[in-house]
Amino acid sequence: MRRLIMAVVLGLAVLTPLQAQVLTDLAGRQVQVPERVERIVLGEGRLLPVLAVLEGEQLLQRLVGMPADLALVDPGSARQYQQAFPALAAVPRIGQGSADSFSLEQVLTLRPDLAIFSLSGHGPGSTQGRMVEQLQRAGVAVLFVDFREQPLLNTPRSMTLLGRALGRQARAEAFNSAHAEALAAVRQRLPQGAGPRVFLHSRAGLGDGCCESMARGMLADLLVEAGGENIARALLPGHAGTLSLELLLSQPPQLYIASAVGSADSLAEGAPYIALGPGVAGEPARASLARLLSRGGLQHLAAVREGRAHAIWHGFYNSPFNVVAVQVFAKWLHPEAFADLDPQQTLAAFYAEFQPVALDGQYWISL
């Protein structure tokens, strides 16, 4: 009997490599992933649209756990998915969307074979080495993806990685092709030379002070790709920081662009920040932008006084559809060169082909 058991164990040891594939994730780690992934957990709820690109109508078939952050920071998107997939409410929530709230014990009770984490952001990241080690020792493959730090470079790489991991290579290739085509529509026609100086006001209205901005990664990279000169890039050492109103008035930008963290819910509550995204209509969105720019000193910026003020949905900063923001920025920065470019059509095409929920709401607005 002992010889039989040993033979079985040795047989499994030989077969195991054939039942797994080795993939290199966005953290540069080589990870053994089962050939057939059956149970998935997400490191943050904001990865749900990414999973939906590949899984489509089968979105919940393999998803067994995710944090609760999507409903907290993007209630419009959360509502969209909840309406399309009522069973989403029954998927266990394994934290609130931060690394310290992520419950390792609860994850292990769900018996996943794959965990999908972002390199950095709001859930477990690449710095949580001990957690990753514990998951892998428990038989959970951990893959890091990135739509935030280097969005345009790493979006197709992340989709290719997940396509291979989930057996959805064709879907990943189709998405990457559409993403590349949408990006080429800007790159191939971008005017040469320095573009307009832009102040990118991140999460406008969320805090009392002025003014948070993004300097690198996230929306900042998308703005540079569209030919804008982000004034924060030379002034802030990291990814994000704060610029004073006095500096903005003394070195005025040619364009003002705000990222909108509000939603239909915040509009109903009378919140001070700009509302865009799922469920938000155009006129209420424009009114929320006008309200924000009527106070706090921003109304004194020449770009605001002269109508060169815009807002875009904050969610694009960490989204597989980031290329749509590049197209929007290109039209604002170079209206003549991109007069016939239609970002709304691009976004509608992405949703029609790669999302199991309908496109709804206003995602960008001008004053």
Beta strands, then each sheet from edge to edge (+ up, - down):
strand 1: 20-24
strand 2: 30-34
strand 3: 40-42
strand 4: 63-65
strand 5: 114-118
strand 6: 141-145
strand 7: 197-201
strand 8: 212-214
strand 9: 229-230
strand 10: 240-242
strand 11: 255-260
strand 12: 309-313
strand 13: 364-366
sheet 1: 1+ 2-
sheet 2: 4+ 3+ 5+ 6+
sheet 3: 9+ 7+ 11+ 12+ 13-
sheet 4: 8+ 10-
end
